[in-house]
Amino acid sequence: MNKILKVAQIGPLGGAALASGQITMVKEVMSWKREGWLILSKFFPWENWQQAGDWLADADVRVLCGYSNGGCTATWIPGYGEYRTPTRVDLLIGLDPTIWLTRTPLTPNVKKAVCYYNANYFILFPSQFVGHAKYSLAQGNKTTNLITKTIYDFHGNVDKNPLRQAEIYSMIKALMN
């Protein structure tokens, strides 16, 4: 029986039209073939975060990658109180989560989280007003491996950077070893 890997991409305000890098990542992951694995990836608008959580439920390996608004709502899925039941997440990736939505502090349900924190405030409108948030651990959480990577980029390009995408692919592939 195959193990199931699911990668849910949760998009920014504006949906798929502003998330071409995430759509590229969905297509790339769907092209992967590995013996013994069923590999699936799907894009969800940020406001459909509950659907993303439901979609991940039957996977052996669960990955969430949220961009901007989606970087915030992705934290609601493994959290307590925001979602019906806390969901285990093997890898949570935040691509420049926005300061305008709450981010649930990460509980032990998240094995590893990588937050790409955009420190570039010296760019043109609207980028200085979006993104720029970091993830945090819930009080007492000593098990989640939280990594914050500081980047300097235009907010609209955070999901499109090919080197960043390659790094994300490597993190996902490592979960299948």
Secondary structure, DSSP 8 states (H G I E B T S, - for coil): --EEEEEEEE--TTGGGG-HHHHHHHHHHHH---TTEEEEEEEE-GGGHHHHHHHHTT-SEEEEEEETHHHHHHHHTTSSSSSSS---EEEEEEES-BTTS----B-TTEEEEEEEEE---SS-TTGGGS-B----B-TT--S-EEEEEEE---GGGTTT-HHHHHHHHHHHHHTT-
